[in-house]
Amino acid sequence: MGILSHDQASKTYDRIGLIQDLQWFYEDPATVQLKEQGDFPAAESVFEFGCGTGRFARSLFRDYLGDQAHYRGVDISPKMVALARRRLDPWYDRASVQLSDGNAPADEPDGVYDRFVSNFVFDLLSDSDTRRVLGEAHRILKPQGLLCLSGLSSVIERPSRVVSATAGWVHEHVPALLGGCRPVNLRSYLGEEWECLHYQTQVVFGVPSEAMVFKRL
């Protein structure tokens, strides 16, 4: 079965709703790295592709972003958009969350964002969609803007190989059980138009993930 279609992904994450936040135990080590390595206090504009419940964005506003910084998030799930808007309501004048059709953000203007963020989303995407989204990320970032990504990793140590292999089998046969996610080597998609500032993999309870910050050249 493989990759979920955009419609399947939307319906899957509408069903998941706030249960998505229960994945914090293996997602947080990677997303905390992004917040620490992504120099968010210096950012004036942040774009998040696949904002989910708004949990990451809320932590940015609470602990990292300056008083003048603006945020724009998109997600394919109407329920996720509603949850994120509710969470970001205290910053309603600086935060915008919109429903996406799941495609690369081609409607965003060129070179307007300081940060492009995406957490545990690229492990949902096909190879072609991954390349399109990264291409649009490069286009909408300002020169020297930062690409901040995390996700399930296929770059793994021996203790997590069984977990990764099992996740791969489930993704191939019943992808909705994992929300459509599967381990990927996201770094391999980033070419010479990007400069690596930070990259690290980690395994939490057998689940391998990666966090990376790249500068747009």
N, C-alpha and C positions, 0 to 999 in steps of 0.2 A: 504493500500500500504506500509506504514511504511518506513524502512530504505532504502535509495538510494543504488543501487549497485555501485561498483567502477566506472563502465562505465557511469552510470547516473550522478554520482557526478562530474566526469570529464567534461561531456558535460554541466552540469548546471553551473559550475563555469567558463567554457569558455565563456558562454553567459553573465554571470554577469560581469566579467572583473573588471574595475576600480570602478564600482558601489559598489563593496564590501567595499570600503573605506567610503561610506556614513553611514556605521553602526558604525562609530566612537563614536556617541553620547551615545551609551550604552556600547560599548566595552572598550572605553578608561579608565573609572574608574577602571576596573579590570586589564587591561594591564599595566596601570601606577603603580598599586600596585606591579605587578611582577617586574617591572624595579627597583622599590625602595626597595623591599624586597629580591630580588634575588642575591644581591651582585655581580652584573655583572662586576664592575671594577676589581674584583679579578679573573675573569674567563679568561682562556687562550684559551678555545675551547667551542663553543656553537653549539648545534644541534637543529634545529627547524623542527618539524613535522607538515607539512601544513603551509608553509610560506606565502601563499596568495600573495598579491601584493608586499611584501617586506617592507611594511610600518613599522612594528615592528622592523625588523632587521636594517633598516636605522636609526631609532632612537637610537638603541643600539650603532651603530658605531659612531653616532654624539655625543652622550651624556654620554655613560657609559663604553664602552669597552676600554681597554688599547691599546696602539699602536702595541702590538705584538699578540693581540687576533685574532683567526681565527673563522670563522662561516661557517656552512654547513646547507643549507635548502633544503627541498624536498617538492614537491606539486604534486597532482594528475592532475592538470589542465595545459596543455601547455601554455595557455594564461597567467595564474598566474606566471608560471616560467619565461616567457618572460618579464613580468612587473617587477618581482622581480630582475631579472638580470640587467635590465635597471636602476633600482633604486640603486642597489648596485655597479654599475660600478665604482664609485669613489674609491671603496675598492676592486677592481677586484683581487688584489694579495692576499687578505685575505678572500674573500667571494666566496663560491661556491653554486650554486643553481641547483638542478637536478630534472628531471621529475621522479615521483614515480608511481608505479602501484597501490598505495593506501593501500598496505599491510604494516604490521609492518616492521620496518627497520632491517631485519634479516641479511643483508649483511654488516652492520657496524661492525668494530672490537670491541672486548671487552674492556671496561674500559678506553676509550680514551677521553671522553667529561666531562667538568666541569659542564655544564648546559644542560638540556634537556627541551626545551620550546615547548609548543603547545597552541595556542590561538583559542578558539571557533572552535575546530576541533572534540574533543571527543563527542560533542553533535550531530555529524553526524554519529558516529560509532555504530555498533551493540555491544551487550554485549560481544560477543566472540572476536571481533576485539579490543575492549577497553582493555580487559585483555591481549591480545597478545602484543599490543603496549606498555602497561605499563610494561610487562615482559621484552621486548626488551630495554625499557628505563633504567630499573634497570641494565641490562647487559652491556649496552654501557657507562653508567656513571662510572666515577671513584669513588672509595670509598669516602664518604662524599660529592659527587657531588649532585647538587640540581635539583630537578624536579619542573619546574615552569609552572603551568597550569591555564588557565582561560576558562570559558565557560558559557553557559546558565544554570541556576541552578533550580533544583526542590525544593531546600530548601528555602522557600519563606515566606514572611510576607503576611498578609491579603490583603493589597491594590493591590498586584500583582497576586492574585490567578485567577482573571478573565482572565488576559493576558496570564498567564501560561496555563490555561485550554483551551483557544482558540488556542494557539500555538500548544498544544498537539493534538487537533482535526484536525487542518490544516495539521500537520505533518503526522497524520495517513491516511488522505484522499487525500491530494494534497501536498506531501512533498517538491516538487520542488519550491513551492511558498515561502518557508522559506529557500531555499538552502539546504533542507534536515535536518535542525536543529530541535532539540527538547530539552526541559529542562531535565537535568539529575543531579543526585547526585554523582558527580565524586569522591568525598572524600570516598564514601562507597566502592570503588574498591581498596583502598590503605590499605595494611595490615601492619603487624608488621615489614616487611623489610624496611619500611619507617618511618621516624620521622617527625612529623609536626612542621614546624617552623613558618608558617603563614597561616591563613585561615580566609577569610572574605567574606560575601555575601553583595550585595547591590542591590537596585532597582532603576533604572533610567527610568523615564517616563513609569513606570509600568513594565519594562522589568527586570526580576531578573537574576543576574549573580553572579559568584563566582570566587575568585582568591586564589590560594594556592601555597605555597612553601614547599616542603618536601625534607628532606635529605636522601640520599641513605645509608642504613646501611649494 
